[in-house]
Amino acid sequence: MASTTPLSRTALTFYTLVALIAFAANSVFCRLALSNEQAVPLIDPSSFTAIRLASGALMLALLMLLTSVKGRSKQDLAIQNLATQDIATQNLVTNDKLPTKKHGSYLAAGLLFVYAIGFSYAYVLLDTATGALVLFAAVQISMMMISYLQGQRLNLLEIIGALVAFAGFGYLVWPSLSLGSETLSITGLVLMAISGCAWGGYTLLGKGTANPLFATGYNFIRTLPLVVLMLAIVWLLSGLVSVTQSDPAGLVFQLSTQGVVLAILSGALASGVGYALWYQALRGLSANHAAVLQLSVPVIAAVGGVIFVGEKISLHLIICASIILFGIALVILAKTKSKL
């Protein structure tokens, strides 16, 4: 049950800052665990995804339980205050408060799973900054295109912004498409774009949800059967990969204490706690402010990649990021003007 108490400026700043860092930390944790530049991977992509989703589901379940207990305490107090009123009225109030509404959906859970598995396999092949940039841009562009297909028309500024962002993407992948160049993994880019599109669809499905924390928690829980199916498929396919061969597709289970810890941090903290704090921050942010603030996530992830993963940021990536983020900022600005 969401609190209706207005957030103080200090609390709003804290929730927002920590949530944005948590979103960026997902990219850093994933890259630390799955980088193909390590002699021996800390963990394989499927195991990372399974642990991330399971630990996220557990953390969100605990947060939902705490929220429900707090809500029931307030409800019990309200019922006590109504003790002198008519019994029928009291029963009506009590029944209205019962959490009978369905939270989330199986479609949303499916999209969440596609996002998570694409995210993990893409980060085997991409550096932190590039992955975060492609993910964020794919989320924003897919949301815009889905809205367009649903009947929402784009104004001129939105079209210009989208074209600028696509141009930035073209400039990003162009060296890798050139003959003999392997600057970026096209497979990694495609996987991360699919992941971003899935997250964009997931976000639109959850738009206007009365209780986003519960919706997200139930969606995480609904991914668990898909996690079991994924692990079974990978286990079957792993038999086709000889132990003497390399495993570029991540089809052999590989676990280490450090890899498991990174997956738990990604699921329980960066995802579970991060989403919970973001929903708290949204109580004090407009939709447009929230969208603009999320422009900082790829930047924070890039800094994290430099500090914790030891990656280098090229001038080419900086230029691409500037073009793409400028285009997305134009789209957000256009939406702001259309609502005035």
Backbone hydrogen bonds in HBPLUS format (Angstrom, degrees):
<---DONOR---> <-ACCEPTOR-->    atom                        ^
c    i                          cat <-CA-CA->   ^        H-A-AA   ^      H-
h    n   atom  resd res      DA  || num        DHA   H-A  angle D-A-AA Bond
n    s   type  num  typ     dist DA aas  dist angle  dist       angle   num
A0012-LEU N   A0008-SER O   2.91 MM   4  6.10 164.7  1.94 154.8 159.3     1
A0013-THR N   A0009-ARG O   2.97 MM   4  6.10 161.8  2.00 146.3 151.1     2
A0014-PHE N   A0010-THR O   2.96 MM   4  6.16 159.7  2.01 148.4 154.3     3
A0015-TYR N   A0011-ALA O   2.88 MM   4  6.06 176.4  1.88 159.6 160.0     4
A0016-THR N   A0012-LEU O   2.99 MM   4  6.02 165.0  2.02 148.2 152.9     5
A0017-LEU N   A0013-THR O   2.94 MM   4  5.97 168.5  1.96 149.2 153.0     6
A0018-VAL N   A0014-PHE O   3.00 MM   4  6.05 173.3  2.00 157.3 159.5     7
A0019-ALA N   A0015-TYR O   2.99 MM   4  5.97 156.3  2.04 142.9 150.1     8
A0020-LEU N   A0016-THR O   3.00 MM   4  6.16 163.9  2.03 152.7 156.6     9
A0021-ILE N   A0017-LEU O   3.04 MM   4  6.24 158.5  2.09 148.2 154.4    10
A0022-ALA N   A0018-VAL O   2.87 MM   4  6.06 149.5  1.96 143.1 152.2    11
A0023-PHE N   A0019-ALA O   2.95 MM   4  6.26 155.7  2.01 151.1 156.5    12
A0024-ALA N   A0020-LEU O   3.09 MM   4  6.35 162.0  2.12 146.7 151.2    13
A0025-ALA N   A0021-ILE O   2.76 MM   4  5.93 144.5  1.89 143.4 154.7    14
A0026-ASN N   A0022-ALA O   3.20 MM   4  6.51 136.0  2.41 144.4 153.1    15
A0027-SER N   A0024-ALA O   3.09 MM   3  5.61 128.2  2.37 109.5 120.3    16
A0028-VAL N   A0024-ALA O   3.39 MM   4  6.82 155.1  2.45 143.1 149.9    17
A0029-PHE N   A0025-ALA O   2.77 MM   4  5.95 175.3  1.77 166.0 165.7    18
A0030-CYS N   A0026-ASN O   3.03 MM   4  6.06 162.5  2.06 143.8 149.2    19
A0031-ARG N   A0027-SER O   2.98 MM   4  6.07 161.2  2.01 145.5 150.8    20
A0032-LEU N   A0028-VAL O   2.90 MM   4  6.04 162.3  1.93 154.4 159.4    21
A0033-ALA N   A0029-PHE O   3.06 MM   4  6.22 152.0  2.14 144.8 152.0    22
A0034-LEU N   A0030-CYS O   2.92 MM   4  5.96 150.3  2.01 149.0 157.2    23
A0035-SER N   A0031-ARG O   3.02 MM   4  5.25 138.7  2.19 145.2 144.7    24
A0038-GLN N   A0035-SER O   3.48 MM   3  6.07 171.4  2.49 111.6 113.3    25
A0044-ASP N   A0254-GLN O   2.99 MM 210  5.09 129.3  2.25 142.0 140.4    26
A0048-PHE N   A0044-ASP O   3.00 MM   4  6.19 161.2  2.03 157.3 163.4    27
A0049-THR N   A0045-PRO O   2.95 MM   4  6.12 160.6  1.99 146.6 151.6    28
A0050-ALA N   A0046-SER O   2.92 MM   4  6.14 160.6  1.96 147.7 153.1    29
A0051-ILE N   A0047-SER O   2.91 MM   4  6.09 170.3  1.92 155.0 157.1    30
A0052-ARG N   A0048-PHE O   2.85 MM   4  5.92 156.8  1.91 147.1 154.7    31
A0053-LEU N   A0049-THR O   2.95 MM   4  6.09 170.0  1.96 153.8 155.7    32
A0054-ALA N   A0050-ALA O   2.95 MM   4  6.03 161.5  1.99 147.5 153.5    33
A0055-SER N   A0051-ILE O   2.88 MM   4  5.85 166.6  1.89 148.2 152.3    34
A0056-GLY N   A0052-ARG O   2.91 MM   4  5.93 149.9  2.00 141.0 150.4    35
A0057-ALA N   A0053-LEU O   2.86 MM   4  5.99 153.9  1.93 143.0 150.1    36
A0058-LEU N   A0054-ALA O   2.99 MM   4  6.24 155.7  2.05 145.0 151.4    37
A0059-MET N   A0055-SER O   2.94 MM   4  6.11 165.7  1.96 147.9 151.6    38
A0060-LEU N   A0056-GLY O   2.93 MM   4  6.05 167.1  1.95 151.2 155.1    39
A0061-ALA N   A0057-ALA O   2.86 MM   4  5.95 147.3  1.97 141.6 151.2    40
A0062-LEU N   A0058-LEU O   3.00 MM   4  6.29 154.0  2.07 148.4 154.6    41
A0063-LEU N   A0059-MET O   2.98 MM   4  6.30 156.0  2.04 147.6 154.6    42
A0064-MET N   A0060-LEU O   2.80 MM   4  6.01 152.7  1.88 146.2 153.9    43
A0065-LEU N   A0061-ALA O   2.90 MM   4  6.11 151.4  1.98 143.3 151.3    44
A0066-LEU N   A0062-LEU O   2.93 MM   4  6.21 162.7  1.96 151.0 155.0    45
A0067-THR N   A0063-LEU O   2.94 MM   4  6.10 155.8  1.99 143.5 150.6    46
A0068-SER N   A0064-MET O   2.83 MM   4  6.00 153.4  1.90 145.9 153.4    47
A0069-VAL N   A0065-LEU O   2.91 MM   4  6.15 161.2  1.95 153.1 157.7    48
A0070-LYS N   A0066-LEU O   3.03 MM   4  6.20 161.0  2.07 145.3 150.6    49
A0071-GLY N   A0067-THR O   2.87 MM   4  6.05 152.6  1.95 143.3 151.6    50
A0072-ARG N   A0068-SER O   2.80 MM   4  6.03 154.5  1.86 150.3 157.0    51
A0073-SER N   A0069-VAL O   3.03 MM   4  6.24 152.3  2.11 145.1 152.2    52
A0074-LYS N   A0070-LYS O   3.20 MM   4  6.52 156.8  2.26 145.2 150.4    53
A0075-GLN N   A0071-GLY O   2.90 MM   4  6.13 151.3  1.98 143.9 153.0    54
A0076-ASP N   A0072-ARG O   2.74 MM   4  5.96 159.4  1.78 153.6 158.0    55
A0077-LEU N   A0073-SER O   3.09 MM   4  6.27 155.2  2.15 142.3 148.8    56
A0078-ALA N   A0074-LYS O   2.98 MM   4  6.23 152.3  2.05 143.7 151.2    57
A0079-ILE N   A0075-GLN O   2.89 MM   4  6.18 151.8  1.97 149.3 157.2    58
A0080-GLN N   A0076-ASP O   2.96 MM   4  6.21 153.5  2.03 146.2 153.0    59
A0081-ASN N   A0077-LEU O   3.09 MM   4  6.36 148.7  2.19 142.2 150.3    60
A0082-LEU N   A0078-ALA O   3.15 MM   4  6.40 124.6  2.47 133.3 147.4    61
A0082-LEU N   A0079-ILE O   3.02 MM   3  4.99 136.2  2.22  94.6 107.5    62
A0083-ALA N   A0080-GLN O   3.16 MM   3  5.06 162.7  2.19 105.2 107.6    63
A0085-GLN N   A0082-LEU O   2.89 MM   3  5.34 160.1  1.93 116.4 123.1    64
A0090-GLN N   A0086-ASP O   3.01 MM   4  6.34 157.0  2.06 151.5 158.7    65
A0091-ASN N   A0087-ILE O   2.90 MM   4  6.20 160.0  1.94 155.0 159.4    66
A0092-LEU N   A0088-ALA O   2.97 MM   4  6.17 154.8  2.04 145.2 152.3    67
A0093-VAL N   A0089-THR O   2.98 MM   4  6.26 160.7  2.02 152.3 156.6    68
A0094-THR N   A0090-GLN O   2.95 MM   4  6.20 161.5  1.98 150.5 156.0    69
A0095-ASN N   A0091-ASN O   2.88 MM   4  6.06 166.8  1.90 153.2 156.2    70
A0096-ASP N   A0092-LEU O   3.01 MM   4  6.17 150.9  2.10 145.0 152.9    71
A0097-LYS N   A0093-VAL O   3.26 MM   4  6.48 133.3  2.50 139.5 150.5    72
A0097-LYS N   A0094-THR O   3.09 MM   3  5.32 137.1  2.28 100.9 112.7    73
A0098-LEU N   A0095-ASN O   3.26 MM   3  5.34 151.1  2.35 100.4 108.5    74
A0100-THR N   A0098-LEU O   2.81 MM   2  5.68 132.5  2.03 112.6  97.4    75
A0109-ALA N   A0105-SER O   3.06 MM   4  6.32 153.9  2.13 140.8 148.3    76
A0110-GLY N   A0106-TYR O   2.91 MM   4  6.11 150.4  2.00 142.0 149.7    77
A0111-LEU N   A0107-LEU O   3.02 MM   4  6.36 157.0  2.07 151.6 157.0    78
A0112-LEU N   A0108-ALA O   2.89 MM   4  6.12 154.0  1.95 147.8 155.7    79
A0113-PHE N   A0109-ALA O   2.93 MM   4  6.17 152.0  2.01 146.3 153.3    80
A0114-VAL N   A0110-GLY O   3.01 MM   4  6.30 160.6  2.04 148.7 153.5    81
A0115-TYR N   A0111-LEU O   2.90 MM   4  6.12 160.4  1.94 149.8 155.2    82
A0116-ALA N   A0112-LEU O   3.01 MM   4  6.24 162.4  2.04 146.6 150.9    83
A0117-ILE N   A0113-PHE O   2.93 MM   4  6.15 169.6  1.95 161.2 162.9    84
A0118-GLY N   A0114-VAL O   2.98 MM   4  5.93 162.1  2.02 147.2 152.9    85
A0119-PHE N   A0115-TYR O   2.93 MM   4  5.93 155.1  1.99 146.1 153.7    86
A0120-SER N   A0116-ALA O   3.10 MM   4  6.29 158.5  2.14 145.3 149.8    87
A0121-TYR N   A0117-ILE O   3.14 MM   4  6.34 175.6  2.14 153.1 153.9    88
A0122-ALA N   A0118-GLY O   2.92 MM   4  5.90 150.5  2.01 145.4 154.0    89
A0123-TYR N   A0119-PHE O   3.19 MM   4  6.33 150.4  2.28 142.8 149.3    90
A0124-VAL N   A0121-TYR O   3.33 MM   3  5.45 158.1  2.39 100.2 106.6    91
A0125-LEU N   A0122-ALA O   2.95 MM   3  5.56 148.2  2.05 114.3 122.8    92
A0126-LEU N   A0122-ALA O   3.03 MM   4  6.19 133.0  2.26 143.2 156.8    93
A0131-GLY N   A0127-ASP O   3.01 MM   4  6.07 168.0  2.03 157.8 161.7    94
A0132-ALA N   A0128-THR O   3.00 MM   4  6.15 166.1  2.02 153.0 156.7    95
A0133-LEU N   A0129-ALA O   2.98 MM   4  6.12 159.5  2.02 149.9 155.9    96
A0134-VAL N   A0130-THR O   2.94 MM   4  6.13 169.8  1.95 157.2 159.4    97
A0135-LEU N   A0131-GLY O   2.91 MM   4  6.01 164.6  1.94 150.8 155.9    98
A0136-PHE N   A0132-ALA O   2.98 MM   4  6.04 171.8  1.98 148.8 151.4    99
A0137-ALA N   A0133-LEU O   2.98 MM   4  6.09 168.7  1.99 151.8 155.5   100
A0138-ALA N   A0134-VAL O   2.89 MM   4  5.93 159.7  1.93 148.5 154.6   101
A0139-VAL N   A0135-LEU O   2.96 MM   4  6.19 154.0  2.03 151.3 158.4   102
A0140-GLN N   A0136-PHE O   3.10 MM   4  6.38 168.9  2.11 155.4 156.7   103
A0141-ILE N   A0137-ALA O   2.91 MM   4  6.03 170.2  1.92 156.0 159.2   104
A0142-SER N   A0138-ALA O   2.91 MM   4  5.77 158.2  1.96 140.8 147.7   105
A0143-MET N   A0139-VAL O   3.05 MM   4  6.17 157.1  2.11 146.4 152.7   106
A0144-MET N   A0140-GLN O   3.10 MM   4  6.32 153.1  2.17 142.6 149.9   107
A0145-MET N   A0141-ILE O   2.91 MM   4  6.18 157.9  1.95 150.9 156.8   108
A0146-ILE N   A0142-SER O   2.85 MM   4  5.98 162.7  1.88 152.1 156.8   109
A0147-SER N   A0143-MET O   3.03 MM   4  6.09 160.1  2.07 142.6 148.3   110
A0148-TYR N   A0144-MET O   3.00 MM   4  6.21 147.3  2.11 139.1 148.4   111
A0149-LEU N   A0145-MET O   2.93 MM   4  6.24 158.2  1.98 149.5 154.6   112
A0150-GLN N   A0146-ILE O   2.97 MM   4  6.22 132.8  2.20 140.8 154.0   113
A0152-GLN N   A0147-SER O   3.01 MM   5  5.55 156.8  2.06 155.2 147.9   114
A0151-GLY N   A0148-TYR O   2.98 MM   3  5.29 159.9  2.02 110.6 115.2   115
A0159-ILE N   A0155-ASN O   3.09 MM   4  6.41 157.2  2.14 153.9 160.6   116
A0160-ILE N   A0156-LEU O   2.93 MM   4  6.21 161.8  1.97 153.6 158.4   117
A0161-GLY N   A0157-LEU O   2.90 MM   4  6.06 162.1  1.93 145.9 151.3   118
A0162-ALA N   A0158-GLU O   2.91 MM   4  6.11 158.2  1.96 148.6 154.1   119
A0163-LEU N   A0159-ILE O   2.96 MM   4  6.18 161.0  1.99 150.3 155.3   120
A0164-VAL N   A0160-ILE O   2.91 MM   4  6.15 156.7  1.96 152.6 159.1   121
A0165-ALA N   A0161-GLY O   2.97 MM   4  6.20 159.7  2.02 148.0 153.4   122
A0166-PHE N   A0162-ALA O   2.90 MM   4  6.15 160.5  1.94 151.6 156.9   123
A0167-ALA N   A0163-LEU O   2.88 MM   4  6.05 149.3  1.97 142.6 151.5   124
A0168-GLY N   A0164-VAL O   2.95 MM   4  6.28 150.4  2.04 146.1 154.0   125
A0169-PHE N   A0165-ALA O   3.00 MM   4  6.37 149.5  2.09 145.0 153.5   126
A0170-GLY N   A0166-PHE O   2.86 MM   4  6.18 157.9  1.91 149.3 155.2   127
A0171-TYR N   A0167-ALA O   2.92 MM   4  6.21 155.5  1.99 149.3 155.5   128
A0172-LEU N   A0168-GLY O   2.91 MM   4  6.11 142.6  2.05 139.9 150.7   129
A0172-LEU N   A0169-PHE O   3.04 MM   3  4.93 117.8  2.44  91.2 107.3   130
A0173-VAL N   A0169-PHE O   3.01 MM   4  6.33 159.5  2.05 159.2 161.8   131
A0174-TRP N   A0170-GLY O   2.94 MM   4  5.79 132.0  2.18 141.6 153.8   132
A0176-SER N   A0173-VAL O   3.00 MM   3  5.36 121.9  2.34 108.8 123.5   133
A0177-LEU N   A0173-VAL O   3.10 MM   4  6.39 132.6  2.33 148.4 162.0   134
A0177-LEU N   A0174-TRP O   3.01 MM   3  5.09 135.2  2.22 101.0 113.9   135
A0178-SER N   A0174-TRP O   3.11 MM   4  6.33 123.6  2.45 146.7 161.3   136
A0178-SER N   A0175-PRO O   3.31 MM   3  5.20 145.9  2.44  93.1 102.7   137
A0181-SER N   A0178-SER O   3.15 MM   3  5.56 164.9  2.18 134.0 132.6   138
A0189-LEU N   A0185-SER O   2.97 MM   4  6.29 154.9  2.04 148.1 155.1   139
A0190-VAL N   A0186-ILE O   2.90 MM   4  6.13 161.4  1.93 152.5 156.8   140
A0191-LEU N   A0187-THR O   2.95 MM   4  6.16 165.6  1.97 152.2 156.3   141
A0192-MET N   A0188-GLY O   2.96 MM   4  6.12 160.1  2.00 147.1 152.6   142
A0193-ALA N   A0189-LEU O   2.87 MM   4  6.05 151.0  1.95 145.3 153.9   143
A0194-ILE N   A0190-VAL O   2.90 MM   4  6.16 157.6  1.95 151.8 157.4   144
A0195-SER N   A0191-LEU O   2.94 MM   4  6.17 155.6  2.00 143.6 150.9   145
A0196-GLY N   A0192-MET O   2.85 MM   4  6.10 155.7  1.91 146.2 152.4   146
A0197-CYS N   A0193-ALA O   2.89 MM   4  6.14 157.3  1.94 149.1 155.2   147
A0198-ALA N   A0194-ILE O   2.94 MM   4  6.16 156.0  1.99 149.3 155.8   148
A0199-TRP N   A0195-SER O   2.99 MM   4  6.30 154.0  2.06 145.9 153.1   149
A0200-GLY N   A0196-GLY O   2.84 MM   4  6.09 148.9  1.93 145.2 154.6   150
A0201-GLY N   A0197-CYS O   2.95 MM   4  6.25 159.1  2.00 149.2 153.6   151
A0202-TYR N   A0198-ALA O   2.90 MM   4  6.13 155.3  1.96 145.1 152.7   152
A0203-THR N   A0199-TRP O   2.84 MM   4  6.02 154.4  1.91 146.2 152.7   153
A0204-LEU N   A0200-GLY O   3.07 MM   4  6.34 157.8  2.12 148.1 153.3   154
A0205-LEU N   A0201-GLY O   2.99 MM   4  6.23 152.1  2.07 147.5 155.2   155
A0206-GLY N   A0202-TYR O   3.13 MM   4  6.38 143.4  2.27 142.3 151.5   156
A0207-LYS N   A0204-LEU O   3.20 MM   3  5.03 158.2  2.25  98.2 104.8   157
A0209-THR N   A0206-GLY O   3.04 MM   3  5.39 153.4  2.11 137.5 133.5   158
A0215-ALA N   A0211-ASN O   3.04 MM   4  6.29 162.1  2.07 154.5 160.3   159
A0216-THR N   A0212-PRO O   2.87 MM   4  5.93 164.9  1.90 147.9 151.6   160
A0217-GLY N   A0213-LEU O   2.93 MM   4  6.09 158.2  1.98 144.7 151.6   161
A0218-TYR N   A0214-PHE O   2.91 MM   4  6.06 170.5  1.92 154.9 156.5   162
A0219-ASN N   A0215-ALA O   2.96 MM   4  6.09 149.7  2.05 142.2 151.3   163
A0220-PHE N   A0216-THR O   2.91 MM   4  6.14 155.3  1.98 150.5 156.4   164
A0221-ILE N   A0217-GLY O   3.05 MM   4  6.35 158.7  2.10 147.4 153.2   165
A0222-ARG N   A0218-TYR O   2.91 MM   4  6.13 151.0  1.99 143.9 151.9   166
A0223-THR N   A0220-PHE O   3.12 MM   3  5.32 145.8  2.24 100.9 111.0   167
A0224-LEU N   A0221-ILE O   3.17 MM   3  5.67 159.8  2.21 113.9 119.7   168
A0226-LEU N   A0223-THR O   2.96 MM   3  5.25 117.3  2.37 106.3 122.1   169
A0227-VAL N   A0223-THR O   2.92 MM   4  6.24 144.0  2.05 149.5 161.1   170
A0227-VAL N   A0224-LEU O   3.10 MM   3  4.84 118.6  2.49  90.2 105.8   171
A0228-VAL N   A0224-LEU O   3.02 MM   4  6.36 157.2  2.08 153.1 157.4   172
A0229-LEU N   A0225-PRO O   3.02 MM   4  6.30 159.1  2.06 146.8 152.4   173
A0230-MET N   A0226-LEU O   2.85 MM   4  6.04 157.4  1.90 146.4 152.8   174
A0231-LEU N   A0227-VAL O   2.95 MM   4  6.22 163.2  1.98 153.2 156.9   175
A0232-ALA N   A0228-VAL O   3.02 MM   4  6.24 152.0  2.10 145.8 153.6   176
A0233-ILE N   A0229-LEU O   2.98 MM   4  6.25 158.6  2.03 151.6 156.8   177
A0234-VAL N   A0230-MET O   2.91 MM   4  6.16 165.5  1.93 156.5 160.4   178
A0235-TRP N   A0231-LEU O   2.91 MM   4  6.00 152.9  1.98 141.4 149.2   179
A0236-LEU N   A0232-ALA O   3.01 MM   4  6.26 153.5  2.08 144.7 151.4   180
A0237-LEU N   A0233-ILE O   2.89 MM   4  6.15 162.4  1.92 152.3 157.4   181
A0238-SER N   A0234-VAL O   2.79 MM   4  5.84 140.4  1.94 143.7 154.5   182
A0239-GLY N   A0236-LEU O   3.30 MM   3  5.74 148.3  2.41 105.0 112.9   183
A0240-LEU N   A0237-LEU O   2.88 MM   3  5.45 157.2  1.94 115.1 122.5   184
A0241-VAL N   A0238-SER O   3.09 MM   3  5.28 154.4  2.16 104.4 112.3   185
A0245-GLN N   A0242-SER O   2.96 MM   3  5.29 164.1  1.99 113.3 118.5   186
A0250-GLY N   A0247-ASP O   3.16 MM   3  5.52 166.5  2.18 114.4 118.5   187
A0260-VAL N   A0256-SER O   2.94 MM   4  6.17 163.0  1.97 158.7 162.7   188
A0261-VAL N   A0257-THR O   2.96 MM   4  6.16 161.0  2.00 150.0 155.5   189
A0262-LEU N   A0258-GLN O   3.00 MM   4  6.20 158.6  2.04 147.5 153.0   190
A0263-ALA N   A0259-GLY O   3.03 MM   4  6.27 152.0  2.11 144.4 151.9   191
A0264-ILE N   A0260-VAL O   2.94 MM   4  6.23 154.6  2.00 150.2 157.2   192
A0265-LEU N   A0261-VAL O   2.87 MM   4  6.12 159.4  1.91 151.4 157.3   193
A0266-SER N   A0262-LEU O   2.93 MM   4  6.12 152.8  2.00 142.2 149.8   194
A0267-GLY N   A0263-ALA O   2.93 MM   4  6.16 155.5  1.99 145.3 151.8   195
A0268-ALA N   A0264-ILE O   2.71 MM   4  5.63 158.7  1.75 155.3 160.6   196
A0269-LEU N   A0265-LEU O   3.14 MM   4  5.15 135.2  2.35 116.8 129.7   197
A0270-ALA N   A0265-LEU O   2.91 MM   5  6.30 166.3  1.93 164.7 167.5   198
A0271-SER N   A0266-SER O   2.92 MM   5  6.02 122.4  2.26 134.8 150.7   199
A0272-GLY N   A0267-GLY O   2.87 MM   5  6.11 159.3  1.91 145.9 152.7   200
A0273-VAL N   A0268-ALA O   3.03 MM   5  6.44 150.1  2.12 139.3 147.0   201
A0274-GLY N   A0269-LEU O   2.87 MM   5  6.17 139.7  2.04 157.2 170.2   202
A0275-TYR N   A0271-SER O   2.86 MM   4  5.75 163.3  1.89 145.7 149.5   203
A0276-ALA N   A0272-GLY O   3.18 MM   4  6.37 161.0  2.22 144.7 150.3   204
A0277-LEU N   A0273-VAL O   2.93 MM   4  6.14 162.5  1.96 155.6 159.2   205
A0278-TRP N   A0274-GLY O   2.97 MM   4  6.15 151.5  2.06 143.7 152.3   206
A0279-TYR N   A0275-TYR O   2.96 MM   4  6.21 155.6  2.02 152.3 157.6   207
A0280-GLN N   A0276-ALA O   3.18 MM   4  6.49 146.1  2.30 139.4 148.5   208
A0281-ALA N   A0277-LEU O   2.89 MM   4  6.21 153.6  1.96 146.9 154.5   209
A0282-LEU N   A0278-TRP O   2.89 MM   4  6.15 146.9  2.00 147.8 156.7   210
A0283-ARG N   A0280-GLN O   3.19 MM   3  5.61 152.2  2.27 106.7 114.6   211
A0284-GLY N   A0281-ALA O   2.92 MM   3  5.67 156.1  1.98 120.9 127.4   212
A0285-LEU N   A0282-LEU O   3.39 MM   3  4.82 158.7  2.43  91.1  97.3   213
A0290-ALA N   A0286-SER O   2.94 MM   4  6.17 160.9  1.98 153.5 159.0   214
A0291-ALA N   A0287-ALA O   3.00 MM   4  6.22 153.8  2.07 141.9 148.8   215
A0292-VAL N   A0288-ASN O   2.96 MM   4  6.19 161.6  1.99 150.0 154.5   216
A0293-LEU N   A0289-HIS O   2.92 MM   4  6.08 162.0  1.95 151.3 156.4   217
A0294-GLN N   A0290-ALA O   3.13 MM   4  6.33 144.2  2.26 142.1 150.8   218
A0295-LEU N   A0292-VAL O   2.98 MM   3  5.40 154.9  2.05 109.5 117.6   219
A0296-SER N   A0293-LEU O   3.02 MM   3  5.81 163.7  2.05 118.6 123.6   220
A0297-VAL N   A0294-GLN O   3.13 MM   3  5.40 156.8  2.19 107.3 113.8   221
A0300-ILE N   A0296-SER O   2.89 MM   4  6.14 162.2  1.92 161.6 166.8   222
A0301-ALA N   A0297-VAL O   2.87 MM   4  6.07 163.2  1.90 157.0 161.9   223
A0302-ALA N   A0298-PRO O   2.92 MM   4  6.05 151.5  2.00 140.3 147.8   224
A0303-VAL N   A0299-VAL O   3.03 MM   4  6.35 158.1  2.08 149.9 155.1   225
A0304-GLY N   A0300-ILE O   2.90 MM   4  6.16 156.0  1.96 147.9 155.2   226
A0305-GLY N   A0301-ALA O   2.83 MM   4  6.09 148.6  1.93 146.9 155.6   227
A0306-VAL N   A0302-ALA O   3.09 MM   4  6.41 148.8  2.19 144.8 152.2   228
A0307-ILE N   A0303-VAL O   2.99 MM   4  6.25 163.7  2.01 153.4 157.5   229
A0308-PHE N   A0304-GLY O   2.81 MM   4  5.70 166.6  1.83 152.7 156.7   230
A0309-VAL N   A0305-GLY O   3.06 MM   4  4.86 136.6  2.25 113.0 125.4   231
A0311-GLU N   A0305-GLY O   3.12 MM   6  5.63 176.9  2.12 131.2 130.5   232
A0318-ILE N   A0314-SER O   3.10 MM   4  6.45 157.0  2.16 147.6 154.0   233
A0319-ILE N   A0315-LEU O   2.98 MM   4  6.24 160.2  2.02 153.1 157.4   234
A0320-CYS N   A0316-HIS O   2.99 MM   4  6.22 162.9  2.02 147.5 152.6   235
A0321-ALA N   A0317-LEU O   2.81 MM   4  5.93 165.5  1.83 152.6 156.8   236
A0322-SER N   A0318-ILE O   2.98 MM   4  6.13 156.8  2.04 143.8 150.1   237
A0323-ILE N   A0319-ILE O   3.02 MM   4  6.29 159.1  2.06 151.3 156.3   238
A0324-ILE N   A0320-CYS O   2.90 MM   4  6.11 173.4  1.91 160.0 161.6   239
A0325-LEU N   A0321-ALA O   2.88 MM   4  5.88 170.1  1.89 152.7 156.1   240
A0326-PHE N   A0322-SER O   2.98 MM   4  5.91 147.0  2.09 136.4 145.7   241
A0327-GLY N   A0323-ILE O   3.00 MM   4  6.23 157.5  2.05 147.6 153.4   242
A0328-ILE N   A0324-ILE O   3.00 MM   4  6.33 160.4  2.04 152.2 157.3   243
A0329-ALA N   A0325-LEU O   2.87 MM   4  5.99 151.5  1.95 140.9 149.3   244
A0330-LEU N   A0326-PHE O   3.01 MM   4  6.30 146.7  2.12 145.5 153.7   245
A0331-VAL N   A0327-GLY O   3.17 MM   4  6.55 149.2  2.27 143.4 151.2   246
A0332-ILE N   A0328-ILE O   2.99 MM   4  6.33 159.9  2.03 152.9 157.8   247
A0333-LEU N   A0329-ALA O   2.87 MM   4  6.09 158.6  1.92 148.0 154.2   248
A0334-ALA N   A0330-LEU O   2.86 MM   4  6.04 151.3  1.94 144.1 152.1   249
A0335-LYS N   A0331-VAL O   3.03 MM   4  6.35 151.5  2.11 146.4 153.5   250
A0336-THR N   A0332-ILE O   3.00 MM   4  6.31 150.3  2.09 145.4 153.9   251
A0337-LYS N   A0333-LEU O   2.98 MM   4  6.31 158.4  2.03 152.1 156.7   252
A0338-SER N   A0334-ALA O   2.99 MM   4  6.19 152.8  2.07 145.5 153.1   253
A0339-LYS N   A0336-THR O   3.25 MM   3  5.43 142.5  2.40  99.2 109.3   254
A0340-LEU N   A0337-LYS O   3.16 MM   3  5.28 152.0  2.24 102.3 110.7   255
